[in-house]
Amino acid sequence: MRPFRTLLTAVLAAGLLTTPALAQRKREQDRAFEGARRGRVLPLPELRERVMPMVGRDATPLSPEISGRTYRMKFMRGGRVIWVDVDADTGRVIRRSE
């Protein structure tokens, strides 16, 4: 019975540690959505269209992340991952790495 209790405690503690990170990400997504709705930041599909010529039309867009006012976009092309950071307000590419 004791090992089960220890395992249960560890699982519950791990769940409590991840909850703030998930809540933070949700708030960032909500801010991005609200900013796009009000016209303060460019919508993700528009930003993606601006970046696609740079990474190649054959690139596959993967999940974007937002941190503050910057989108980090992830693309796959030819088995390689391409990361592109884009200013959400202007659409300007800040950084690109392969």
Secondary structure as GFF3:
##gff-version 3
##sequence-region A 1 98
A	DSSP	alpha_helix	2	37	.	.	.	ID=ss1
A	DSSP	alpha_helix	44	55	.	.	.	ID=ss2
A	DSSP	beta_strand	60	61	.	.	.	ID=ss3
A	DSSP	beta_strand	65	67	.	.	.	ID=ss4
A	DSSP	beta_strand	70	77	.	.	.	ID=ss5
A	DSSP	beta_strand	80	87	.	.	.	ID=ss6
A	DSSP	beta_strand	93	97	.	.	.	ID=ss7
###
